[in-house]
Amino acid sequence: MTSLQQVNPRVRGIRVSSQSELQSLAAHITKEITAGAQKPFKEVIDVASGDPHRAGMKPLSFVRQVLAVCLYPQLLTDGHLPLDVRLRAQRLLEACDGRSVGSYSASSGLLHVQRSISEFIARRDGVPSCPQNIFISAGSQRALMVVVKLLASGEGATPTGVLTPAPCPHTLPALLDEAGVTSAPYRLSEERGWAVDPDELRRALTAAGGRCEPRAIYISNPGNPTGHVQDRKSVEEVIRFAAAERLLLLVDEVHQDSVYGPDGEFISYKKVLFEMDEELSETVELVSFNSISAAAAGECGLRSGYMEVVNMDPQVMHFVETSLCTDISAPVTGQLALDLTLHPPKPGDASYDAYRRETLVTRATLSQNAQRAQQLLDHLPGMSCQPATAGIFIYPRLYLPSEIREQAELLGVEVDVLYCQKFLEEEGVIAGAGHHAGTTGSHHLRLCVLVPPDTLEEVLARLRSFHLRLVDEHREPERGVKDKTL
């Protein structure tokens, strides 16, 4: 077995994402296949990174057509393209300096797109939104990094802390490390479908005392990678907690258009905040994030997202505008894609029917894939899986034999990382290792289900074969865990 340490000797003792290490191993295996090595699979399938287009999902025609015209304006007179596509491209080009996507934009983004985002938020929430409070970024993670760096204490001071969910997005721990901020994890309630527990928030805040000074709380809603959607009561509880403890709310809402559960409904934190008492709505500091990467568009490569800042101190806003906004400058094409995804074709437009058909197919694929994967994995021995109602991931839990745990300890890796390594080498599938801080003996997998249905079936077939083989080889379910049977 080729170990992660052999592929990348820096894996030990360094808090890098296990995802990047598995990607390195996958690249090594792909090179072996190209060189003629015999493997039980023909290619490596990635269901960990959450990149729908890489997995084979198709882009939205309207978005790509408008961008094509913006990149090559000669197409403005091409009668083969729908009229609304050409008119939209013309308006977007007029918003660019020199009528070209090759020109610079302001560091905080094109004013036209800032206004477009503001209009989207106001329509979504029914409350005002100011373009001056919108900062367009090269992906939502870049915007989050800017805010977290603002929170970080100076050298020699007590480290700044951020309350973070466990589990959390796999990129968050490395981001906090880079910013010099300490993570104070609060456990999500797996038995309640990964709900946020107010008592656990208070416990995490108390536990952080002496280790760091918590100044913010990070929330992912809908949850990444759990697929949980908070209801209004839960959102209100978090807001009241943040207000009482004087914490900045950092709310990742990038999966807001990917809710598919029968009873699930996305309600933004801003909407709930502005419908609460004025004492809260006018004082609680909130930064919300969105992106075109995790949305139905799945445009990861265009690198564009935004943050809206609410109730921020004017001096802090000035510091963002004058000192840090250059860190989040997004490509112009990505900014235009933001405009297109937030304001799609309307009924009566030439592109409306095709757009509606394509988005319905994407949503149906996501919903059906999530249900199919959850039902299969929840019935495997040594595995359980909570239903997901939103987002693009499912998050099954592993109950593995003691021999596997002992082997992982000897290798100096987490159990689920070792599981993913074996799965990759034996079946050619990259799954995300789901170990998260703040838990003991809890191990999970992160699987992206926004993939073509035939790809998902292939992944599930390989996973079932691998998992049953692994369990059968050791025949010892984890102590205290019910041995499920098919």
VEXDRENKE-218850 format. One line per 4 residues: their letters; for each residue x, z, y of C-alpha. Coordinates in pm, 1 decimal. Layout:
# VEXDRENKE-218850
a = X,Z,Y ~ ... $
***
This chain:
# VEXDRENKE-218850
mtsl = 0.0,0.0,0.0 ~ 133.8,-97.2,341.2 ~ 107.3,215.3,556.7 ~ 21.9,231.5,922.6 $
qqvn = 361.0,390.8,977.0 ~ 534.9,90.1,821.6 ~ 349.9,-153.2,1045.6 ~ 394.4,62.6,1355.2 $
prvr = 641.0,352.6,1323.6 ~ 506.6,506.3,1646.6 ~ 178.1,607.2,1481.0 ~ 294.3,959.9,1393.4 $
girv = 264.9,1228.3,1656.4 ~ 131.4,1000.9,1930.7 ~ -224.8,1009.9,2051.2 ~ -292.5,640.6,2042.5 $
ssqs = -618.8,493.5,1927.9 ~ -636.3,453.2,1552.1 ~ -813.4,128.8,1635.2 ~ -496.0,-25.5,1779.2 $
elqs = -299.5,80.5,1472.2 ~ -556.0,-72.0,1238.2 ~ -548.7,-390.2,1445.8 ~ -171.8,-404.5,1396.1 $
laah = -216.4,-365.7,1022.7 ~ -485.6,-636.3,1024.1 ~ -253.6,-875.3,1207.7 ~ 15.2,-803.4,946.3 $
itke = -229.0,-878.9,663.3 ~ -345.5,-1200.0,834.3 ~ 15.0,-1317.5,858.5 ~ 57.4,-1250.3,487.8 $
itag = -251.9,-1460.9,407.5 ~ -124.4,-1742.4,629.3 ~ 208.8,-1729.4,447.2 ~ 29.9,-1777.9,115.0 $
aqkp = -2.5,-1421.5,-11.3 ~ -281.7,-1375.8,-263.5 ~ -553.2,-1137.6,-145.9 ~ -900.2,-1061.9,-284.1 $
fkev = -1041.1,-1192.4,45.5 ~ -981.1,-1505.4,252.7 ~ -993.1,-1352.0,600.9 ~ -1010.6,-1020.2,783.5 $
idva = -1345.9,-924.8,939.0 ~ -1347.3,-693.1,1242.7 ~ -1652.8,-469.5,1281.9 ~ -1476.0,-194.0,1474.9 $
sgdp = -1391.5,-333.2,1817.2 ~ -1745.1,-408.0,1935.0 ~ -1663.4,-766.1,2034.7 ~ -1977.3,-964.9,1941.6 $
hrag = -1839.3,-1309.8,2024.2 ~ -1527.2,-1248.3,1818.7 ~ -1756.2,-1160.7,1529.8 ~ -1945.4,-1488.3,1567.7 $
mkpl = -2236.9,-1410.3,1801.1 ~ -2315.2,-1694.9,2040.5 ~ -2297.9,-1665.5,2420.5 ~ -2607.5,-1706.9,2634.2 $
sfvr = -2638.3,-2072.7,2735.6 ~ -2759.3,-1998.3,3089.0 ~ -2460.4,-1777.5,3170.9 ~ -2208.1,-2025.9,3034.8 $
qvla = -2375.3,-2328.3,3196.1 ~ -2377.0,-2172.7,3543.5 ~ -2017.1,-2058.7,3507.0 ~ -1919.7,-2408.8,3390.8 $
vcly = -2065.5,-2558.7,3707.5 ~ -1894.1,-2294.5,3922.0 ~ -1561.6,-2376.0,3757.7 ~ -1616.7,-2752.1,3786.7 $
pqll = -1844.5,-2816.0,4088.6 ~ -1865.2,-3188.2,4012.1 ~ -2131.2,-3083.6,3759.0 ~ -2363.3,-2992.4,4046.8 $
tdgh = -2489.1,-3351.9,4034.2 ~ -2509.2,-3373.1,3654.5 ~ -2874.2,-3434.3,3570.8 ~ -2820.1,-3327.3,3208.5 $
lpld = -2803.5,-2964.7,3321.4 ~ -3125.0,-2776.8,3410.2 ~ -3206.7,-2770.1,3780.3 ~ -3211.7,-2389.2,3802.1 $
vrlr = -2859.9,-2381.1,3654.3 ~ -2726.7,-2610.5,3926.7 ~ -2911.9,-2432.7,4206.5 ~ -2785.4,-2093.8,4090.2 $
aqrl = -2429.7,-2223.3,4070.1 ~ -2458.1,-2363.0,4421.3 ~ -2569.3,-2025.1,4559.8 ~ -2287.7,-1845.5,4381.4 $
leac = -2027.7,-2092.1,4507.8 ~ -2156.5,-2039.2,4860.1 ~ -2085.9,-1667.1,4813.4 ~ -1719.3,-1739.5,4733.8 $
dgrs = -1460.3,-1797.0,5005.3 ~ -1382.3,-2168.0,5022.7 ~ -1677.9,-2225.5,4786.6 ~ -1436.0,-2175.1,4498.6 $
vgsy = -1405.2,-1921.9,4216.2 ~ -1031.1,-1959.5,4262.0 ~ -1035.0,-1762.6,4587.6 ~ -980.3,-1388.9,4619.9 $
sass = -1273.0,-1151.7,4654.6 ~ -1279.3,-815.6,4830.5 ~ -1125.0,-544.5,4614.9 ~ -1460.9,-376.4,4560.9 $
gllh = -1619.8,-710.8,4471.8 ~ -1807.3,-1002.2,4624.2 ~ -2066.5,-874.1,4871.0 ~ -2323.0,-1113.6,4721.1 $
vqrs = -2274.1,-959.4,4376.7 ~ -2273.0,-603.0,4513.5 ~ -2611.0,-677.2,4669.7 ~ -2729.5,-834.0,4345.6 $
isef = -2633.6,-522.9,4148.5 ~ -2798.0,-301.3,4408.2 ~ -3120.3,-501.3,4381.5 ~ -3112.7,-471.0,4001.9 $
iarr = -3071.6,-92.0,4017.7 ~ -3347.8,-52.8,4277.3 ~ -3584.9,-263.2,4066.1 ~ -3492.9,-72.9,3748.7 $
dgvp = -3527.0,277.8,3896.1 ~ -3777.0,236.3,4176.5 ~ -3541.9,411.9,4419.6 ~ -3308.0,271.5,4687.7 $
scpq = -2956.3,155.7,4606.8 ~ -2692.0,70.5,4867.6 ~ -2443.7,-214.3,4810.0 ~ -2177.1,-1.3,4981.2 $
nifi = -2200.7,241.7,4687.6 ~ -2131.8,-31.1,4430.9 ~ -1776.1,-95.6,4310.5 ~ -1723.2,-393.4,4081.0 $
sags = -1449.7,-342.6,3824.6 ~ -1252.0,-528.2,3559.1 ~ -1465.1,-361.3,3294.1 ~ -1634.2,-21.9,3317.4 $
qral = -1328.1,153.7,3175.1 ~ -1119.3,56.3,3478.6 ~ -1380.7,204.8,3710.6 ~ -1391.3,522.8,3503.4 $
mvvv = -1013.3,549.4,3520.0 ~ -1023.7,536.1,3900.7 ~ -1274.3,821.3,3919.5 ~ -1094.8,1034.8,3662.1 $
klla = -765.4,994.6,3848.4 ~ -941.5,1116.3,4161.7 ~ -1036.0,1432.2,3973.9 ~ -689.4,1499.7,3835.0 $
sgeg = -507.1,1799.0,3981.3 ~ -160.7,1775.1,4129.2 ~ 151.1,1856.1,3932.1 ~ 186.9,2224.8,3846.8 $
atpt = -180.4,2307.2,3895.5 ~ -423.0,2406.1,3622.2 ~ -510.8,2081.3,3443.6 ~ -838.1,1918.4,3538.9 $
gvlt = -1089.0,1912.8,3256.5 ~ -1376.3,1682.2,3169.4 ~ -1648.2,1785.2,2926.0 ~ -1664.7,1502.3,2673.3 $
papc = -1901.6,1441.3,2380.5 ~ -1786.0,1462.9,2022.0 ~ -1811.7,1191.3,1905.4 ~ -1725.2,981.1,2208.5 $
phtl = -1625.6,617.9,2273.8 ~ -1299.2,555.3,2090.9 ~ -1124.5,447.3,2413.3 ~ -1204.1,767.0,2605.9 $
pall = -935.4,1006.8,2472.0 ~ -651.7,767.9,2556.4 ~ -800.4,705.3,2901.4 ~ -810.5,1077.5,2979.1 $
deag = -454.8,1118.5,2850.2 ~ -332.8,840.6,3076.8 ~ -504.5,1000.0,3375.9 ~ -352.5,1340.6,3298.1 $
vtsa = -691.9,1502.2,3240.2 ~ -779.9,1745.2,2960.9 ~ -1077.7,1680.5,2734.3 ~ -1312.1,1974.7,2675.0 $
pyrl = -1531.3,1854.6,2385.3 ~ -1894.1,1944.9,2333.7 ~ -2043.0,1867.5,1993.6 ~ -2343.1,1640.6,1964.8 $
seer = -2604.4,1753.0,1712.9 ~ -2575.8,1517.8,1415.8 ~ -2870.0,1674.1,1231.6 ~ -3087.3,1596.7,1536.3 $
gwav = -2976.0,1233.6,1554.6 ~ -2675.4,1309.2,1778.1 ~ -2877.9,1479.6,2052.5 ~ -2717.2,1664.3,2344.5 $
dpde = -2754.6,2043.6,2307.2 ~ -2755.2,2243.0,2635.9 ~ -2628.7,2554.6,2455.1 ~ -2334.9,2353.9,2325.3 $
lrra = -2255.8,2239.8,2679.6 ~ -2234.5,2601.5,2791.3 ~ -2020.8,2691.9,2489.5 ~ -1779.3,2406.6,2561.1 $
ltaa = -1753.7,2507.1,2926.9 ~ -1672.9,2866.6,2834.6 ~ -1422.7,2757.8,2569.0 ~ -1240.3,2545.0,2824.8 $
ggrc = -1166.8,2846.3,3043.6 ~ -796.1,2920.1,3072.6 ~ -703.9,2583.7,2918.7 ~ -828.3,2362.1,3200.0 $
epra = -1056.5,2357.9,3500.9 ~ -1363.3,2146.2,3414.5 ~ -1470.3,1937.6,3712.2 ~ -1690.5,1675.5,3547.5 $
iyis = -1906.6,1605.3,3247.1 ~ -1902.2,1267.4,3072.4 ~ -2223.7,1143.6,2913.8 ~ -2278.3,828.2,2709.2 $
npgn = -2642.8,721.7,2716.5 ~ -2736.5,535.2,2504.7 ~ -2473.5,701.9,2292.0 ~ -2154.3,524.0,2192.6 $
ptgh = -2096.3,518.4,1895.8 ~ -2399.1,722.9,1786.0 ~ -2687.9,503.1,1904.4 ~ -2881.7,804.3,2037.1 $
vqdr = -3106.2,761.7,2343.0 ~ -3176.5,1065.5,2560.3 ~ -3533.8,1133.3,2664.8 ~ -3629.5,1249.9,3014.0 $
ksve = -3621.6,1618.2,2921.8 ~ -3268.8,1590.3,2784.6 ~ -3148.5,1405.4,3095.5 ~ -3303.1,1671.8,3318.8 $
evir = -3130.6,1947.7,3120.5 ~ -2791.2,1784.4,3166.5 ~ -2851.7,1731.9,3538.9 ~ -2949.9,2097.0,3587.3 $
faaa = -2642.8,2206.6,3391.6 ~ -2415.9,1988.5,3605.4 ~ -2577.3,2122.0,3923.4 ~ -2544.7,2486.3,3817.7 $
erll = -2178.9,2444.6,3722.7 ~ -2095.4,2211.6,4014.5 ~ -1977.2,1933.4,3783.8 ~ -1956.0,1564.8,3867.1 $
llvd = -2174.8,1356.5,3635.6 ~ -1995.9,1057.6,3481.6 ~ -2261.6,856.1,3299.3 ~ -2172.6,561.3,3076.6 $
evhq = -2488.4,347.6,3057.3 ~ -2338.3,23.5,2928.9 ~ -2578.1,-1.4,2632.2 ~ -2890.2,31.2,2847.2 $
dsvy = -3026.7,-312.7,2755.2 ~ -2968.2,-259.8,2383.1 ~ -3246.1,-13.0,2297.3 ~ -3437.4,-123.9,1987.4 $
gpdg = -3578.2,192.8,1830.4 ~ -3960.3,206.5,1813.3 ~ -3978.7,522.8,2023.5 ~ -3664.1,475.6,2230.3 $
efis = -3668.6,407.2,2602.7 ~ -3373.6,395.0,2838.3 ~ -3418.5,605.7,3151.9 ~ -3125.1,606.0,3390.4 $
ykkv = -2975.8,931.7,3512.9 ~ -3020.3,814.9,3870.7 ~ -3393.5,755.4,3824.4 ~ -3444.6,1101.3,3674.7 $
lfem = -3225.4,1266.3,3939.4 ~ -3417.6,1109.7,4227.4 ~ -3747.2,1224.9,4075.7 ~ -3630.1,1588.1,4061.7 $
deel = -3626.4,1846.8,4341.5 ~ -3461.1,1740.8,4665.9 ~ -3216.6,2026.8,4622.4 ~ -3082.6,1838.1,4321.1 $
setv = -3145.9,1475.9,4416.9 ~ -2954.1,1515.4,4741.9 ~ -2661.7,1721.4,4611.2 ~ -2574.2,1635.9,4248.6 $
elvs = -2281.0,1395.1,4246.1 ~ -2328.9,1110.8,4002.1 ~ -2125.6,805.2,3905.5 ~ -2292.1,563.6,3664.5 $
fnsi = -2119.8,276.2,3483.6 ~ -2240.8,-53.0,3341.9 ~ -2074.1,-361.9,3195.2 ~ -2143.1,-710.7,3062.5 $
saaa = -1924.3,-640.9,2757.3 ~ -2162.4,-419.3,2563.0 ~ -2483.4,-579.8,2686.4 ~ -2680.7,-846.5,2503.9 $
agec = -2456.2,-1102.4,2674.0 ~ -2152.1,-955.8,2495.7 ~ -1911.7,-1114.8,2744.8 ~ -1612.9,-891.0,2669.9 $
glrs = -1352.4,-1147.5,2771.6 ~ -1491.0,-1197.0,3121.9 ~ -1385.5,-838.6,3205.8 ~ -1651.0,-723.5,3449.1 $
gyme = -1845.9,-404.8,3508.9 ~ -1944.3,-181.6,3794.2 ~ -1999.1,175.7,3901.5 ~ -2257.9,313.9,4141.8 $
vvnm = -2159.2,627.5,4331.4 ~ -2437.1,870.0,4433.1 ~ -2407.8,1172.7,4664.9 ~ -2029.5,1142.2,4684.5 $
dpqv = -1850.4,1317.9,4969.6 ~ -1779.9,1063.3,5249.8 ~ -1409.9,1151.9,5253.5 ~ -1385.3,1083.3,4880.5 $
mhfv = -1569.9,753.4,4926.5 ~ -1323.7,658.4,5198.9 ~ -1034.9,741.8,4965.8 ~ -1184.5,518.6,4695.6 $
etsl = -1236.7,233.9,4938.5 ~ -895.7,247.7,5105.1 ~ -660.4,365.2,4830.7 ~ -797.7,296.1,4485.8 $
ctdi = -1038.8,4.4,4490.5 ~ -753.3,-242.2,4437.9 ~ -711.8,-92.4,4089.5 ~ -1053.6,-214.6,3980.9 $
sapv = -1061.5,-568.0,4119.3 ~ -1248.5,-790.1,3874.3 ~ -1204.6,-1165.2,3811.8 ~ -1447.9,-1369.1,4020.8 $
tgql = -1591.5,-1541.2,3712.5 ~ -1670.4,-1200.5,3562.9 ~ -1840.3,-1092.6,3883.8 ~ -2057.9,-1402.2,3877.5 $
aldl = -2148.0,-1328.8,3516.0 ~ -2267.0,-985.1,3628.1 ~ -2502.4,-1150.1,3874.4 ~ -2632.9,-1384.8,3605.2 $
tlhp = -2696.9,-1116.5,3342.3 ~ -2865.5,-875.6,3583.8 ~ -3082.1,-1152.2,3732.1 ~ -3162.9,-1393.8,3446.3 $
pkpg = -3401.3,-1690.1,3469.2 ~ -3762.5,-1608.7,3559.6 ~ -4082.0,-1745.3,3404.0 ~ -4127.3,-2099.5,3530.6 $
dasy = -3753.9,-2169.3,3564.1 ~ -3622.0,-2457.6,3356.1 ~ -3386.3,-2228.5,3162.1 ~ -3633.0,-1944.7,3102.8 $
dayr = -3764.6,-2042.0,2759.1 ~ -3417.8,-2099.2,2614.1 ~ -3286.6,-1776.0,2767.8 ~ -3578.6,-1573.8,2634.7 $
retl = -3543.1,-1727.3,2288.5 ~ -3169.1,-1655.0,2272.3 ~ -3201.4,-1295.0,2391.1 ~ -3487.4,-1226.6,2149.7 $
vtra = -3274.4,-1355.5,1861.2 ~ -2986.4,-1129.5,1968.1 ~ -3208.1,-822.2,1994.7 ~ -3379.7,-893.3,1663.8 $
tlsq = -3042.3,-939.9,1494.8 ~ -2918.3,-609.9,1636.9 ~ -3227.5,-416.1,1534.4 ~ -3251.6,-562.3,1184.8 $
naqr = -2878.1,-525.2,1120.8 ~ -2881.1,-160.4,1228.8 ~ -3174.7,-81.9,1001.9 ~ -3025.7,-271.2,708.4 $
aqql = -2684.5,-102.1,739.9 ~ -2826.8,247.1,789.3 ~ -3050.8,227.8,485.5 ~ -2777.3,97.3,256.1 $
ldhl = -2506.8,339.6,370.4 ~ -2734.6,642.5,370.4 ~ -2796.5,587.9,-0.2 ~ -2432.1,565.8,-104.3 $
pgms = -2289.3,874.2,-277.2 ~ -2047.3,1057.2,-49.5 ~ -2193.9,903.6,266.3 ~ -2482.1,970.9,503.3 $
cqpa = -2598.1,784.1,812.6 ~ -2827.9,886.3,1095.0 ~ -3059.4,610.1,1219.5 ~ -2945.6,442.7,1541.1 $
tagi = -3198.9,343.0,1805.8 ~ -2971.0,172.6,2059.6 ~ -2624.3,34.1,2117.0 ~ -2418.3,-188.1,1891.0 $
fiyp = -2268.6,67.3,1649.0 ~ -2378.6,278.8,1356.6 ~ -2186.7,592.4,1268.6 ~ -2202.3,698.8,901.4 $
rlyl = -2045.5,1024.7,784.7 ~ -1798.3,1042.2,495.2 ~ -1784.8,1315.0,228.4 ~ -1465.7,1238.7,39.7 $
psei = -1294.9,1394.2,-263.8 ~ -1023.8,1655.1,-212.4 ~ -753.5,1420.7,-345.6 ~ -816.9,1179.9,-57.7 $
reqa = -802.2,1462.6,195.0 ~ -478.1,1589.9,44.4 ~ -326.6,1241.5,50.3 ~ -420.4,1203.5,417.8 $
ellg = -259.1,1537.0,498.6 ~ 64.1,1432.6,328.0 ~ 68.5,1107.6,525.3 ~ -7.2,1284.9,852.5 $
vevd = -324.9,1087.7,926.9 ~ -691.6,1176.9,949.6 ~ -902.2,1128.8,639.2 ~ -1118.7,860.0,796.1 $
vlyc = -810.7,674.3,923.3 ~ -675.0,665.7,567.6 ~ -1015.4,550.9,442.4 ~ -1017.9,265.1,694.5 $
qkfl = -662.4,169.7,603.3 ~ -748.2,148.5,232.4 ~ -1067.5,-41.5,309.6 ~ -877.2,-291.8,522.3 $
eeeg = -606.9,-349.2,263.4 ~ -839.8,-375.7,-36.3 ~ -1137.5,-555.3,119.5 ~ -1012.4,-710.8,444.8 $
viag = -1251.8,-533.6,682.4 ~ -1153.5,-342.7,996.4 ~ -1384.7,-44.6,1038.2 ~ -1336.4,209.7,1314.0 $
aghh = -1215.4,555.9,1217.4 ~ -1455.6,805.4,1367.7 ~ -1266.5,1135.1,1372.2 ~ -1334.4,1318.1,1695.3 $
agtt = -1205.3,1631.7,1863.1 ~ -1417.9,1944.2,1853.8 ~ -1520.3,1922.2,1488.8 ~ -1372.6,2056.3,1168.0 $
gshh = -1387.7,1864.1,842.9 ~ -1617.9,1598.9,984.1 ~ -1520.5,1236.9,931.3 ~ -1706.1,918.6,1016.5 $
lrlc = -1687.1,540.0,1037.5 ~ -1771.5,326.8,1339.2 ~ -1927.5,-7.5,1246.8 ~ -2043.4,-272.5,1492.6 $
vlvp = -2374.1,-425.5,1381.4 ~ -2404.8,-686.7,1658.8 ~ -2269.7,-955.0,1426.7 ~ -2431.8,-1254.0,1251.4 $
pdtl = -2652.4,-1133.5,962.7 ~ -2447.6,-1313.5,697.4 ~ -2132.5,-1146.3,830.7 ~ -2299.2,-806.0,808.1 $
eevl = -2408.8,-872.8,450.1 ~ -2052.6,-963.2,357.5 ~ -1919.6,-646.9,524.0 ~ -2177.0,-424.7,354.3 $
arlr = -2106.6,-580.3,14.6 ~ -1734.0,-518.8,55.8 ~ -1791.2,-164.6,185.0 ~ -2025.3,-75.1,-99.6 $
sfhl = -1781.6,-207.9,-358.8 ~ -1487.1,-27.0,-203.0 ~ -1666.6,303.5,-150.4 ~ -1814.0,321.5,-502.1 $
rlvd = -1475.6,234.1,-648.7 ~ -1306.2,506.1,-444.2 ~ -1564.2,769.9,-534.9 ~ -1558.5,670.9,-901.5 $
ehre = -1180.0,699.9,-916.6 ~ -1188.1,1063.1,-806.2 ~ -1536.3,1181.1,-910.2 ~ -1532.0,1494.2,-698.1 $
perg = -1771.3,1505.7,-401.3 ~ -1676.9,1734.8,-117.9 ~ -1752.1,2097.1,-190.8 ~ -2086.1,2215.9,-63.0 $
vkdk = -2215.6,1863.3,-8.4 ~ -2498.5,1727.3,-217.5 ~ -2380.6,1451.3,-450.2 ~ -2615.2,1167.5,-360.8 $
tl = -2684.7,889.2,-607.6 ~ -2798.7,533.0,-555.1 $
***
